[in-house]
Amino acid sequence: MQKIKSLMTRQGLKSPQESMADLSPVEKLRIPSKEELRELREQPIDPEAEQEIIDSIEEVYFSNDSFDMVQHELEKLPPELNLQELEEYRDKLKRQQAAVSKKVADLILEKQPAYVKELERVTALQTNLQLAAVICTNARRQLSVAKEGFTEASLGLLANQRRRQLLTGLLKSLRTIKTLQRTDVRLSEMLEEEDYPGAIQLCLECQKAASTFKHYSCISELNSKLQDTLEQIEEQLDVALSKTCKHFDVSHYTKVQLAYTLLGKTQTAMDQLHMHFTQAIHNTVFQVVLGYVELCAGNADTKFQKMQYKDLCTHITPDSYIPCLTDLCKALWEVMLSYHRTMQWHEEHDKQETNSTAGEVAAAESDESVVDRSYVKKKLEHGLTRIWQDVQLKVKAYILGTDMSHFKYDDFIVVLDVISRLMQVGEEFCGSKSEVLQESIKRQSVNYFKNYHRARLEELRMFLENETWELCPVKSNFNISQLHEFKFMGQCRSPSVSPSKQVASLTSPAQEELSLFQQYIQEGNPFEMQAERKEEETEDVLASNGYESDELEKSVYQDYDSDSDVADELKQDYVDEQTGDVPLKSASRETIRSKKKSDYNLNKTNAPILTNTTLNVIRLVGKYMQMMNILKPIAFDVIHCVSQLFDYYLYAVYTFFGRNDMYESSGLGLISSRLRTTLNRIQESLIDMEAVGENAGVHGAAEDRKEKVPSPHLSQMVVLTNSGTLYGLAQRVVATESLVFLAEQFESLQSHLDTMMPAAKKPFLQQFYSQTVSTASELRKPIYWIVAAKAIDYEQMLLLMSGVKWDIREIMSQHNVYVDVLLKEFEQFNMRLEEVSRHVRIPLPVSNVLWEHCIRLANRTLVEGYANVKKCSNEGRALMQLDFQQFLMKLEKLTDLRPIPDKEFVETYIKAYYLTENDMEQFIKNHREYSMKQLANLVNVCLGSHINKKARQKLLAAIDDIDRPKR
């Protein structure tokens, strides 16, 4: 190893480490010497060979810079050295070194310009770095001076100011937190003052502030406390909302709504409000009814409080029924009024909001606000029907909870009146027809009215059977509207008049009345009027002692011929004989003087003729109409019962004074077919004919008989057989004319009844008036016929006529005695009429009917007397005419009746004596008013004078043909 090193030293070679140490820091490479470069240049250049040499170099030589190649080569030497091998190996290494050196020299020569240039840049960079080091040193020195003179003092001030600001903000936050901690006291005060919007606003602001300071640990507890407070406010707000259901206050409700708006719960508030209204209705009615039930029970038993409302209503006593109903309706009115005012508030509020936003951009109003208002409006409109339905159901339960069939009439009318007013409230409240209320009150009314009408018919029968048919003294200007029962017809604002009726009765739009909600929106209650209606003025319809005044009483018995005593009817041109109708045209003074003979009036003025029973029937009609006016659904039932009252009165008058088979069969048509049909109908539908039998209650249809009334019996106090009183003429006049007066009152009520009657049932009303009411005056004929038939002795006249000889041969100038006797009878009849008229006014139609009947009977008696003649001459016929003319002349001085009834009946029969055979046959066919006997006698008397036997047989056969159909 030492030998190799010495050899290398001799050749001037250095070790790799030494060679690297000789390199400068920049080069870091060995630069070949000049000899080496020359050797390298002298060597042939074969790139491939050179590359092969380089490739033959071991890899280890290329590993790293710290490789010790000498150590490596020495370690490769074999243990036994061979010089030749070593020299060969040395040459190989030299060649390798030379190839590498040549390669390096080539690379160095190739990179020499770049190297030089880069070396220059490094030198310039070194110079710049040295200059920068100098600048930095100077800057640090100057900064140190500035720090000592300015920065430490100024920045210290800024830091202190910033710290001060932070502390000020902290102090403000702490004060806010302290205020937040104390807000619960202020919130409690605001809630006590019912300033709900302010409380909510404060609470929301506190919550907002609390969220700002949520980074403080003390705020988390405060935040939960505020949330609890807000929930408490909502609870109190709900209580405040419920208070508006009974007593609405604008300012209170405004605060509540504003508070809910701040909470953003407008729709929730409306839902809660309707729930409170429903609860208010239930609680109100329950408390009112419970109060009356406990008051009537008289003990502190709490079992009633646990009852259902429907069961509680069944414990109301009849005495407390009306006060409880009134208080019930008053309380419900307050609830409905509150709802009405609530709707008004929202309508006005919406208008104000619309007007305030009219000039602004339409989009400015949030969609949520529009939705809320729309929801509230629909909810309120829907709630109207719902609230009213609840009210109806509560009142229905109360109505049906008590049996009212035994209530007094006035009490029942008050009940109907209250319910009618309540239905009017319902119609104004939501336009409802109140079907629930109508059905319930209809059920009670039908039940009540059926019992009431049955009792009134029995009462009417009792009145009629105890009626003495004395005149009931009333004032001359008496009118049914003066009676208490008919006051409702004249009231322009009666609680019993339905809203639709009130509207229909308005005379002009200017007189349009305010609705109930407009009238009582501030104070008062529509159901308080019930008590006031009982304080109406008393009736003033009865005359003192039967006369209008003392002066009138004195004038009654003054000179009968005085014009001042002439009746109003006689101061007309004429009066229709059949109907008594008076034309409007006034009469002359002469006409008045000429008609005073038939004036049997007692007073100057014609006071209506009626009895206590008539007055009672009229009052009943008024009561029935009140009920019908209030409760239109049973109008037909009521009118049917009203017709039964009239039917029974008419039937009673006919039964007492007009039924007489002997006189009805006279053939004079005293009872028209219409009247007979009416009487038969009444007897079949209303009169219980089985009641007189012993087994009346055993057989027969019980229900049918229950609707009927036994036929009345005339009071034993009424005597109709005394000739001195003209067979009860005074009582007959009072009875008949009271019926006519009753019919007149019914006529005056027809238009009112017609408006009440359902359209489908109007034919019944029309038929009632045309077939029944209008026949009242027709009863005069059969009733007064009995008086006329008994007042004059017609049989005596026939006897006197039978003693007269008619087959005389000379014309007589003196009439027969029977004429004077007949006229004497008429004079006495006239005097007795005047006597009766001192007690009862005899109207002109009555006196006319009486005279007509008497004259008709007299004329028919004359014809009958003439028909009894066996033989008669032409002179005898002339005597008959003389007698009849004498009778007519004297009769016309006794009566004003014109023309004389049946005058032609007598004259035609007398003149028929002169007819030829052919004319006689035609006469028989045309004049069927004569009896077969009268016609046969006419033919027999003419036999021998101008009719032969053959003609007689022919004429008698013609009479027999006429009579055959009758048989």
Secondary structure, DSSP 8 states (H G I E B T S, - for coil): -HHHHHHHHHTT---HHHHHHHS-TTT-S----HHHHHHHHHS---HHHHHHHHHHS-GGGGS-TT--HHHHHHHHS-SS--HHHHHHHHHHHHHHHHHHHHHHHHHHHHHHHHHHHHHHHHHHHHHHHHHHHHHHHHHHHHHHHHIIIIIHHHHHHHHHHHHHHHHHHHHHHHHHHHHHHHHHHHHHHHHHTT-HHHHHHHHHHHHHHHHHTTTSHHHHHHHHHHHHHHHHHHHHHHHHHHHTTTS--HHHHHHHHHHHHHHT-HHHHHHHHHHHHHHHHHHHHHHHHHHHHHHHHTS--GGGGGS-HHHHHTT--HHHHHHHHHHHHHHHHHHHHHHHHHHHHHHHHHHHHHHHTSSS-GGGS-HHHHHHHHHHHHHHHHHHHHHHHHHHHHHHHHHHTS--TTS-HHHHHHHHHHHHHHHHHHHHHH----HHHHHHHHHHHHHHHHHHHHHHHHHHHHHHHH-------B-TT--GGGSGGGHHHH-TT-TTS-HHHHHHT-S-GGG----HHHHTSSS--GGGHHHHHTT------B-BTTBS-HHHHHHTTS-TT-GGGS-TGGGBS---TTT----SSB--HHHHHHTGGG-B-SSSS------HHHHHHHHHHHHHHHHHHH-GGGHHHHHHHHHHHHHHHHHHHIIIII--HHHHTTSS--S-HHHHHHHHHHHHHTEEGGGGSTTTTTSS-HHHHHT-EE-----TT-----GGGTTTHHHHHHHHHHHHHHHHHHHHHHHHHHHHS-GGGHHHHHHHHHHTGGGGGGGHHHHHHHHHHHHS-HHHHHHHHHTS----SS--SS--HHHHHHHHHHHHHHHHHHHHHTTS-B-HHHHHHHHHHHHHHHHHHHHHHHHT-S---HHHHHHHHHHHHHHHHHHHHH---SS-TTHHHHHHHHHGGG--HHHHHHHHHH-TTS-HHHHHHHHHHHBTTTB-HHHHHHHHHHHHHHHGGG-
